[in-house]
Amino acid sequence: MEDRLPASSMPTLRQLQFLVALRAERSFVGAAEAVGVTQPTLSAGIKDLENALGAILVERGRTGAVLTPAGEEAAERAARAISEVEELVRTVQAAGEPFSGTFRLGAIPTIAPFLLPRALPLLKQKYPRLRLQMREDLTHRLVEALRARTLDAALIALPYEAHGIATATIADDEFLFLGPEDHPLAKRNDLSPDQLRQDELLLLEDGHCLREHALSACKLAPSRRSSEVGATSLHTLVQMVAGGMGVTLLPKIAAEAGATAGAHVAMRPFAKPVVGRAIGVAWRDGGARAEEARMLAEVLRELF
């Protein structure tokens, strides 16, 4: 017969939530506010957890709360346990009816502001009981969140390969030329990405996959530093172009959503369309929300 711990030594889910909050906030006051309890309640819960586990988890001092090595290990495992319980609840609630509960969706910054305003009303119309939790972040962090089960799906640029992650393409996204209003290339009818090599090609800063897609479209080495300044967003990139700092490639999805509105720039398609990336949905392969992620991709395809 399998040995089991007595109920008196089993930590409660609430105590684990207290510990995870304490690791994040590094203070009893901040952690108590984060979980919506008083400081004495949280402090007592942590003490009960230490008694249950038989280990000191937190060192209390004037500068705040510092987790011991045992506390760090417990907090890491507690976070995973809480995530598993949350997924259990969501799975049971959604059984037999897709998108009937909370669905945690991530999106990269070069897709989120341009696709979501069109996508959210459609999803709400098709699935009235859907409650979306949104997160905008870079691709590698969204993929980490999918693996950690803190996200159910993510809108990312493809191709992107990662172990344990499945993807489905929604649509191809064409690149357009963007330059100052008086730029010589803005008047050409035989425009090609090769012609941008001689210009100051403005890019997003390192970490954005769109940077690599733009370099690939222009057949430039990933190590090229075209500009000393890397833009943090597409809107910043547009303003840099308007200011005469250089030229860039703009995704068509951003152009159609009005990313250049009010900016003094010239935008033109290339003579031969340049498909720089695809827009897709990613999810944890074999995860509890995998079928809903596939359904999400099917719904979003209706927008293109």
KEROLUM-700841 format. One record per residue: residue in one letter; x, y, z of N, C-alpha, C in turn. Coordinates in steps of 0.05 Angstrom, whole numbers, padded with zeros to 5 digits, always signed. Example, Ala and Ser with C-alpha at 12.3 -4.5 7.8 and 13.67 -1.06 7.14 Angstrom:
% KEROLUM-700841
a+00264-00114+00156+00246-00090+00156+00264-00066+00156
s+00257-00045+00142+00273-00021+00143+00258+00001+00157
//
This chain:
% KEROLUM-700841
m+00017-00024+00000+00000+00000+00000+00018+00025+00000
e+00011+00045-00016+00027+00069-00019+00026+00085+00006
d+00050+00094+00016+00051+00111+00039+00041+00139+00032
r+00025+00150+00050+00014+00177+00046+00020+00194+00070
l+00025+00219+00065+00029+00238+00086+00003+00243+00101
p+00005+00246+00128-00020+00253+00143-00031+00280+00134
a-00057+00283+00135-00070+00307+00126-00059+00332+00141
s-00051+00328+00166-00041+00351+00182-00015+00363+00171
s+00000+00346+00156+00026+00356+00145+00024+00365+00116
m+00000+00365+00105-00004+00373+00077-00010+00403+00075
p+00006+00417+00060+00001+00446+00057-00025+00451+00042
t-00038+00473+00048-00063+00480+00034-00056+00496+00009
l-00075+00497-00010-00070+00512-00034-00067+00542-00028
r-00082+00551-00008-00080+00579+00000-00052+00586+00010
q-00041+00568+00027-00014+00572+00037+00007+00573+00014
l+00003+00556-00006+00021+00557-00029+00019+00583-00044
q-00006+00593-00047-00010+00619-00060+00004+00641-00044
f+00003+00640-00018+00017+00660-00001+00047+00659-00007
l+00059+00635-00008+00088+00633-00013+00096+00643-00040
v+00080+00636-00061+00086+00646-00088+00085+00676-00089
a+00065+00688-00076+00062+00717-00075+00085+00730-00060
l+00094+00717-00039+00116+00728-00024+00142+00728-00040
r+00146+00707-00056+00170+00706-00073+00169+00728-00094
a+00145+00734-00104+00142+00755-00125+00145+00783-00113
e+00134+00787-00090+00133+00814-00078+00157+00821-00060
r+00169+00800-00048+00192+00803-00030+00185+00820-00005
s+00160+00821+00001+00152+00834+00026+00125+00823+00035
f+00120+00822+00061+00095+00812+00071+00072+00831+00065
v+00078+00857+00065+00057+00877+00059+00048+00874+00030
g+00068+00873+00011+00061+00870-00017+00048+00844-00023
a+00057+00822-00011+00045+00796-00017+00016+00795-00007
a+00012+00807+00017-00015+00807+00028-00035+00822+00010
e-00025+00845+00000-00042+00860-00019-00047+00845-00044
a-00027+00830-00054-00030+00815-00079-00051+00793-00077
v-00053+00781-00054-00072+00758-00051-00097+00766-00037
g-00099+00792-00029-00124+00802-00017-00130+00794+00011
v-00108+00792+00028-00112+00786+00056-00097+00806+00073
t-00101+00805+00099-00085+00823+00116-00057+00811+00120
q-00039+00829+00129-00011+00820+00133-00010+00798+00155
p-00024+00801+00177-00022+00780+00198-00032+00753+00187
t-00053+00754+00170-00064+00729+00159-00043+00715+00142
l-00030+00731+00125-00009+00719+00108+00014+00709+00124
s+00023+00724+00143+00045+00716+00160+00039+00690+00175
a+00014+00688+00185+00007+00663+00199+00005+00640+00180
g-00004+00645+00155-00005+00623+00135+00022+00613+00128
i+00042+00631+00125+00069+00623+00119+00081+00607+00142
k+00075+00615+00167+00085+00601+00190+00073+00573+00192
d+00047+00571+00186+00034+00544+00186+00047+00527+00164
l+00053+00539+00141+00066+00524+00119+00093+00514+00128
e+00108+00530+00141+00135+00522+00151+00132+00499+00170
n+00112+00500+00188+00108+00479+00207+00100+00453+00193
a+00083+00455+00173+00074+00432+00158+00097+00418+00144
l+00115+00435+00132+00137+00424+00117+00162+00418+00134
g+00163+00429+00158+00185+00424+00175+00211+00438+00166
a+00208+00462+00155+00231+00476+00145+00226+00506+00146
i+00248+00521+00150+00246+00550+00149+00246+00559+00119
l+00225+00573+00111+00222+00580+00083+00229+00610+00078
v+00226+00626+00099+00229+00655+00096+00246+00666+00118
e+00265+00683+00111+00280+00699+00131+00268+00727+00132
r+00259+00734+00155+00246+00760+00159+00266+00781+00169
g+00266+00804+00156+00284+00825+00164+00273+00852+00159
r+00288+00873+00167+00278+00900+00163+00276+00908+00134
t+00292+00895+00117+00292+00902+00088+00271+00886+00072
g+00256+00868+00086+00236+00853+00072+00238+00824+00078
a+00227+00808+00060+00227+00779+00064+00245+00766+00043
v+00262+00748+00051+00280+00734+00033+00276+00704+00036
l+00270+00691+00014+00266+00662+00015+00292+00647+00019
t+00291+00627+00036+00314+00610+00039+00316+00591+00015
p+00338+00577+00012+00339+00557-00010+00316+00538-00010
a+00308+00529+00014+00284+00511+00016+00259+00526+00007
g+00258+00552+00015+00235+00568+00007+00233+00572-00023
e+00256+00577-00036+00256+00580-00065+00247+00555-00079
e+00257+00532-00069+00249+00506-00081+00219+00502-00077
a+00209+00508-00053+00181+00504-00047+00163+00523-00064
a+00172+00548-00067+00157+00567-00083+00155+00559-00112
e+00178+00549-00123+00178+00540-00151+00158+00517-00155
r+00159+00497-00137+00141+00475-00139+00112+00483-00134
a+00108+00502-00116+00082+00512-00110+00069+00526-00134
a+00085+00541-00149+00075+00555-00172+00066+00534-00193
r+00081+00513-00196+00073+00492-00215+00047+00478-00206
a+00046+00473-00180+00022+00459-00169-00003+00476-00173
i+00000+00502-00168-00023+00521-00171-00032+00521-00200
s-00012+00522-00219-00018+00522-00247-00033+00497-00255
e-00025+00474-00244-00039+00449-00250-00068+00449-00240
v-00072+00459-00216-00099+00461-00205-00116+00480-00222
e-00105+00502-00230-00120+00521-00247-00128+00509-00273
e-00109+00493-00285-00115+00480-00310-00136+00459-00306
l-00136+00445-00284-00156+00425-00278-00184+00438-00277
v-00185+00461-00263-00211+00475-00261-00221+00484-00289
r-00203+00495-00305-00210+00505-00331-00219+00482-00349
t-00205+00459-00348-00212+00437-00364-00239+00426-00358
v-00245+00423-00332-00271+00412-00324-00293+00432-00331
q-00289+00457-00327-00309+00477-00334-00315+00478-00364
a-00294+00473-00380-00297+00475-00409-00305+00449-00422
a-00308+00427-00405-00314+00401-00417-00340+00401-00432
g-00339+00393-00456-00364+00391-00472-00372+00417-00485
e-00360+00439-00478-00367+00465-00490-00341+00482-00492
p-00330+00484-00516-00305+00499-00520-00308+00529-00514
f-00287+00540-00504-00286+00569-00499-00308+00578-00479
s-00315+00561-00461-00336+00568-00442-00325+00580-00416
g-00299+00580-00413-00287+00592-00390-00265+00611-00397
t-00247+00615-00378-00224+00633-00383-00204+00620-00402
f-00196+00635-00422-00176+00626-00441-00153+00646-00441
r-00129+00638-00435-00106+00656-00432-00091+00657-00459
l-00092+00680-00472-00081+00683-00498-00059+00704-00498
g-00036+00696-00509-00014+00715-00512-00011+00724-00541
a+00003+00745-00546+00007+00756-00573+00033+00773-00573
i+00048+00771-00595+00072+00788-00597+00064+00816-00604
p+00081+00836-00597+00074+00864-00601+00070+00873-00630
t+00081+00858-00649+00078+00866-00677+00053+00853-00689
i+00037+00839-00673+00012+00827-00682-00011+00837-00665
a-00007+00838-00638-00029+00844-00620-00046+00869-00626
p-00033+00892-00630-00050+00916-00633-00063+00918-00661
f-00055+00901-00679-00066+00903-00707-00086+00881-00713
l-00084+00858-00700-00102+00836-00705-00124+00835-00684
l-00118+00839-00659-00137+00835-00637-00162+00853-00639
p-00159+00878-00647-00184+00895-00649-00204+00883-00669
r-00195+00868-00689-00213+00855-00707-00221+00827-00697
a-00203+00814-00683-00209+00786-00675-00227+00784-00651
l-00224+00802-00631-00239+00799-00606-00269+00801-00610
p-00280+00820-00626-00309+00820-00630-00319+00794-00644
l-00303+00783-00662-00311+00759-00676-00312+00735-00656
l-00292+00733-00639-00291+00712-00619-00314+00715-00599
k-00320+00739-00591-00342+00744-00572-00369+00737-00585
q-00372+00742-00610-00397+00735-00624-00400+00705-00626
k-00379+00691-00632-00381+00662-00635-00382+00647-00608
y-00368+00658-00588-00367+00645-00562-00373+00665-00540
p-00399+00670-00535-00407+00691-00516-00397+00685-00488
r-00392+00660-00481-00384+00654-00453-00353+00655-00450
l-00339+00661-00472-00310+00662-00470-00301+00687-00454
r-00282+00681-00436-00269+00703-00421-00239+00702-00427
l-00230+00722-00442-00202+00722-00450-00185+00737-00430
q-00162+00725-00424-00141+00739-00409-00118+00743-00429
m-00110+00769-00433-00090+00775-00453-00063+00781-00441
r-00042+00773-00456-00015+00780-00448+00001+00786-00474
e+00014+00809-00474+00031+00816-00497+00060+00814-00489
d+00076+00799-00505+00104+00795-00498+00119+00785-00522
l+00145+00782-00519+00162+00772-00541+00158+00742-00544
t+00164+00732-00568+00158+00704-00575+00170+00684-00555
h+00195+00686-00548+00208+00666-00531+00195+00665-00504
r+00186+00688-00494+00173+00688-00467+00145+00676-00469
l+00131+00681-00491+00105+00669-00494+00107+00639-00496
v+00127+00629-00510+00131+00600-00513+00138+00588-00485
e+00154+00602-00470+00160+00592-00443+00134+00591-00426
a+00116+00610-00430+00091+00610-00415+00073+00587-00424
l+00073+00581-00450+00058+00558-00459+00068+00532-00446
r+00094+00529-00445+00106+00505-00432+00100+00504-00403
a+00099+00528-00390+00094+00529-00361+00064+00527-00355
r+00048+00526-00376+00019+00524-00373+00006+00549-00361
t+00019+00572-00364+00008+00597-00355-00005+00612-00378
l-00003+00601-00403-00017+00610-00426-00029+00586-00440
d-00052+00590-00453-00065+00568-00467-00058+00568-00497
a-00053+00592-00508-00046+00595-00536-00033+00622-00540
a-00019+00625-00563-00006+00651-00568-00006+00656-00598
l-00009+00682-00604-00008+00691-00632+00021+00700-00637
i+00034+00685-00655+00063+00691-00660+00068+00692-00690
a+00092+00700-00697+00100+00699-00725+00113+00672-00731
l+00106+00661-00754+00118+00636-00763+00136+00640-00787
p+00155+00623-00793+00160+00598-00779+00174+00601-00752
y+00166+00584-00733+00179+00583-00707+00177+00555-00697
e+00200+00543-00692+00200+00515-00682+00210+00514-00654
a+00195+00500-00637+00203+00496-00609+00193+00469-00600
h+00209+00455-00586+00202+00428-00577+00177+00429-00560
g+00158+00412-00566+00133+00410-00551+00112+00431-00557
i+00118+00447-00577+00099+00468-00585+00088+00463-00613
a+00062+00463-00616+00049+00459-00641+00039+00486-00652
t+00037+00489-00678+00029+00514-00690+00009+00509-00713
a-00006+00530-00719-00024+00529-00742-00023+00557-00755
t-00020+00558-00781-00018+00583-00795-00046+00595-00799
i-00048+00622-00794-00073+00636-00799-00072+00649-00827
a-00050+00664-00832-00048+00678-00858-00019+00686-00862
d-00012+00691-00887+00014+00702-00894+00012+00733-00891
d+00034+00745-00883+00035+00774-00879+00056+00786-00897
e+00047+00802-00916+00065+00814-00936+00080+00838-00924
f+00104+00842-00933+00120+00865-00926+00116+00888-00946
l+00114+00912-00937+00113+00936-00954+00137+00954-00948
f+00145+00969-00969+00166+00988-00966+00155+01013-00951
l+00171+01023-00932+00163+01048-00919+00187+01066-00918
g+00184+01091-00928+00206+01110-00928+00195+01138-00924
p+00213+01158-00921+00204+01186-00920+00189+01193-00946
e+00172+01213-00944+00155+01221-00967+00171+01227-00992
d+00195+01239-00989+00211+01247-01012+00232+01227-01019
h+00231+01203-01010+00252+01183-01015+00250+01174-01044
p+00273+01171-01058+00274+01164-01086+00260+01137-01092
l+00262+01118-01073+00250+01091-01078+00220+01092-01078
a+00209+01113-01066+00179+01115-01064+00167+01120-01091
k+00183+01127-01111+00172+01133-01137+00177+01111-01157
r+00190+01089-01149+00197+01068-01167+00174+01047-01170
n+00171+01037-01194+00151+01016-01199+00164+00988-01199
d+00190+00987-01198+00204+00961-01198+00218+00956-01171
l+00205+00964-01150+00216+00963-01124+00221+00934-01115
s+00245+00929-01104+00252+00903-01093+00268+00907-01067
p+00267+00886-01050+00281+00889-01024+00311+00893-01027
d+00323+00883-01049+00351+00887-01053+00359+00917-01054
q+00341+00934-01063+00347+00962-01066+00349+00976-01039
l+00340+00963-01018+00341+00975-00991+00368+00971-00978
r+00385+00954-00991+00411+00948-00979+00429+00973-00977
q+00426+00991-00996+00443+01015-00996+00433+01037-00977
d+00410+01033-00965+00398+01053-00948+00402+01046-00918
e+00396+01065-00902+00396+01060-00873+00371+01045-00866
l+00373+01019-00863+00350+01002-00857+00344+01002-00827
l+00322+01013-00820+00314+01015-00792+00300+00989-00784
l+00306+00980-00760+00295+00954-00750+00286+00957-00721
l+00270+00937-00713+00263+00935-00685+00288+00925-00670
e+00288+00930-00644+00311+00923-00628+00313+00892-00626
d+00336+00883-00618+00341+00854-00614+00319+00842-00596
g+00311+00818-00603+00291+00804-00588+00265+00802-00602
h+00260+00821-00621+00235+00820-00637+00240+00803-00662
c+00223+00783-00666+00227+00765-00688+00224+00780-00715
l+00209+00802-00715+00205+00817-00740+00231+00828-00750
r+00250+00833-00732+00276+00843-00740+00290+00822-00758
e+00289+00796-00749+00302+00775-00765+00287+00770-00791
h+00261+00773-00791+00246+00769-00815+00252+00791-00836
a+00256+00815-00826+00262+00838-00844+00290+00834-00856
l+00309+00826-00839+00337+00821-00849+00337+00799-00870
s+00321+00778-00865+00320+00756-00883+00308+00764-00910
a+00287+00781-00909+00274+00790-00934+00294+00807-00951
c+00311+00821-00937+00331+00838-00952+00357+00823-00957
k+00358+00798-00949+00382+00781-00952+00406+00794-00939
l+00402+00802-00914+00424+00814-00899+00430+00795-00876
a+00455+00796-00867+00464+00779-00845+00450+00788-00819
p+00443+00769-00801+00430+00776-00776+00447+00794-00759
s+00473+00794-00763+00491+00811-00746+00492+00840-00755
r+00480+00846-00778+00482+00873-00788+00468+00893-00769
r+00482+00914-00763+00471+00936-00746+00466+00959-00765
s+00443+00961-00777+00437+00981-00796+00434+01009-00783
s+00426+01009-00759+00422+01034-00745+00431+01032-00716
e+00442+01053-00706+00451+01052-00678+00427+01052-00659
v+00404+01060-00669+00379+01060-00653+00361+01038-00662
g+00353+01021-00643+00333+01000-00649+00306+01009-00638
a+00285+01008-00654+00259+01016-00645+00247+00995-00627
t+00231+01004-00608+00219+00985-00589+00191+00976-00598
s+00180+00990-00618+00153+00983-00629+00151+00992-00657
l+00131+00981-00671+00126+00989-00699+00118+01018-00701
h+00103+01028-00682+00095+01056-00682+00120+01074-00680
t+00139+01067-00663+00164+01082-00661+00180+01080-00687
l+00180+01057-00699+00194+01053-00724+00182+01072-00746
v+00156+01074-00747+00143+01091-00767+00152+01120-00762
q+00153+01129-00737+00160+01157-00732+00190+01162-00738
m+00207+01142-00735+00235+01145-00742+00237+01148-00772
v+00221+01133-00787+00222+01136-00817+00211+01164-00824
a+00190+01172-00812+00179+01199-00818+00199+01221-00812
g+00216+01216-00792+00236+01236-00785+00261+01236-00803
g+00261+01219-00823+00283+01218-00842+00307+01202-00834
m+00303+01184-00814+00326+01169-00804+00332+01145-00821
g+00314+01137-00839+00320+01114-00856+00294+01102-00867
v+00296+01078-00877+00273+01064-00888+00269+01038-00873
t+00246+01025-00878+00241+00999-00864+00221+00983-00880
l+00216+00959-00870+00195+00941-00881+00172+00940-00861
l+00148+00945-00870+00125+00946-00852+00106+00923-00859
p+00098+00907-00839+00079+00886-00845+00052+00897-00855
k+00041+00884-00874+00016+00894-00886-00006+00895-00865
i-00007+00876-00846-00027+00876-00825-00027+00902-00809
a-00002+00913-00805+00001+00938-00790-00008+00961-00807
a-00001+00960-00833-00009+00982-00851-00039+00984-00853
e-00052+00961-00856-00081+00961-00858-00095+00969-00833
a-00082+00967-00810-00093+00975-00785-00088+01004-00779
g-00075+01019-00797-00070+01047-00793-00045+01055-00778
a-00024+01038-00779+00000+01043-00765+00014+01068-00774
t+00009+01077-00799+00023+01101-00809+00005+01126-00809
a-00018+01124-00797-00037+01146-00797-00024+01171-00785
g-00025+01193-00800-00015+01219-00791+00015+01222-00794
a+00029+01201-00803+00058+01203-00807+00065+01211-00835
h+00085+01228-00839+00093+01237-00866+00112+01216-00878
v+00101+01194-00888+00116+01173-00899+00104+01164-00926
a+00120+01150-00941+00111+01138-00966+00111+01108-00963
m+00089+01095-00971+00087+01066-00968+00080+01054-00995
r+00096+01034-01003+00091+01022-01030+00095+00992-01028
p+00080+00977-01044+00085+00948-01046+00110+00943-01064
f+00122+00920-01060+00144+00913-01078+00133+00902-01104
a+00148+00904-01125+00139+00895-01152+00131+00866-01150
k+00147+00850-01137+00140+00822-01131+00134+00820-01102
p+00109+00813-01094+00102+00813-01066+00122+00798-01048
v+00129+00810-01026+00148+00798-01007+00133+00788-00983
v+00130+00762-00980+00117+00751-00956+00139+00746-00936
g+00140+00763-00917+00162+00762-00897+00158+00743-00874
r+00132+00737-00869+00127+00720-00846+00098+00710-00849
a+00091+00691-00832+00063+00682-00830+00054+00688-00801
i+00028+00692-00799+00016+00696-00772+00003+00670-00764
g+00009+00661-00740-00002+00635-00731-00009+00634-00702
v-00021+00612-00695-00028+00606-00667-00009+00583-00658
a+00001+00586-00634+00019+00566-00622+00006+00556-00596
w+00010+00531-00589+00000+00520-00564+00017+00496-00555
r+00013+00488-00531+00028+00465-00520+00017+00439-00532
d+00034+00425-00547+00026+00401-00560+00016+00380-00540
g-00008+00371-00544-00020+00351-00526-00033+00364-00501
g-00033+00390-00500-00045+00404-00477-00075+00402-00476
a-00086+00409-00453-00115+00406-00449-00131+00426-00467
r-00118+00448-00475-00133+00467-00492-00124+00466-00521
a-00111+00444-00529-00101+00442-00556-00123+00444-00577
e-00145+00431-00573-00167+00431-00592-00179+00459-00595
e-00181+00473-00572-00191+00501-00573-00171+00519-00588
a-00145+00514-00585-00125+00530-00599-00128+00526-00629
r-00133+00501-00638-00138+00496-00666-00163+00510-00676
m-00184+00510-00660-00209+00524-00666-00204+00554-00668
l-00187+00564-00651-00181+00593-00651-00168+00600-00678
a-00150+00583-00688-00137+00588-00714-00158+00588-00736
e-00177+00570-00735-00198+00568-00756-00215+00594-00756
v-00222+00603-00732-00238+00628-00730-00223+00652-00741
l-00197+00654-00734-00182+00678-00742-00177+00678-00772
r-00177+00654-00784-00173+00653-00814-00196+00668-00828
e-00219+00670-00815-00241+00684-00827-00236+00714-00831
l-00216+00724-00817-00210+00753-00819-00193+00759-00844
f-00183+00739-00858-00165+00744-00880-00177+00735-00906
//
